[in-house]
Amino acid sequence: MNNVPKFTKKSVLQHVKTQKIYVVLKTPNKCELLEDCREPFYKYIGSDGVKWYRCQSQMEDGRFALIEPLLNMEDFIESPCVVEV
């Protein structure tokens, strides 16, 4: 696995199978590991405001496609909520 993250913070991604859109909130850091996979991880959010965590290897294995960087997070979220960026 390449340690350099494929996606950057605020990257807009599309899940290839579901076609849902997500925005990256946090990129992998080798000092922080996700418990279930013991790997660096991405934190990302869907347009419904739900936050997700996924291992770097899974995020970068082809199931997510880069659309574009996000300029304004408020334009992305459909429902009002507090978003950590």
PyMOL commands that set and color helices and strands:
alter all, ss='L'
color gray80, all
select helices_A, chain A and resi 56-59+73-75
alter helices_A, ss='H'
color red, helices_A
select strands_A, chain A and resi 11-15+21-26+41-46+51-55+64-69
alter strands_A, ss='S'
color yellow, strands_A
deselect
rebuild
show_as cartoon
